[in-house]
Amino acid sequence: MSIIFRRSAIPMILGIVNALIDISSHFSLEYIIEGIENQTETDDVRDKPIAAIQGIHFFYPL
């Protein structure tokens, strides 16, 4: 499943992301946050129980 994380455009998206993380944790699934483009988005998800964070904020595609 993919969700475009644009908190500035749709403030409710963080609630959806949190719900998906809670569901994945309940079923012992790993969750990877993709598409992180800036420090604000990183700060929003850094303390969540996720397997990894990726996006152009960390590395540009090759």
C-alpha positions in Angstrom: 0.0 0.0 0.0 1.2 3.5 -0.8 0.2 6.8 0.7 1.5 10.1 -0.5 2.7 11.9 2.6 2.0 15.6 2.0 1.1 16.9 5.5 1.1 20.5 4.4 -1.5 19.7 1.7 -3.7 17.3 3.7 -3.4 17.7 7.4 -5.4 14.5 8.2 -2.9 12.3 6.4 -0.7 11.9 9.5 -3.7 10.3 11.3 -4.0 7.8 8.4 -0.3 7.0 8.6 -0.5 6.5 12.3 -3.4 4.2 12.0 -1.6 2.1 9.3 1.5 1.9 11.6 -0.8 0.8 14.5 -2.4 -1.9 12.4 0.9 -3.2 11.1 2.3 -3.3 14.6 -0.8 -5.2 15.8 -0.1 -7.9 13.2 3.7 -7.9 13.8 4.3 -6.5 10.3 7.2 -4.3 9.3 6.3 -0.9 8.0 8.5 1.3 5.7 7.8 5.0 5.4 8.6 6.1 1.8 8.7 9.5 0.1 10.2 11.6 2.9 11.2 14.8 1.3 12.2 17.2 4.2 13.1 17.4 7.8 9.5 18.1 9.0 8.2 14.9 7.5 11.2 13.1 9.0 10.4 14.5 12.5 6.7 13.5 12.1 7.6 9.8 11.7 11.0 9.3 13.4 9.7 8.1 16.7 7.2 5.7 15.2 7.8 1.9 15.4 8.8 1.4 11.8 11.4 -0.7 10.0 12.9 2.1 7.8 12.4 5.6 6.5 13.4 6.4 2.9 13.1 9.3 0.5 15.0 12.1 -1.3 15.6 13.8 2.1 18.2 11.1 2.7 19.3 10.0 -0.8 18.5 11.0 -4.3 17.6 8.2 -6.8 20.5 6.9 -8.8 
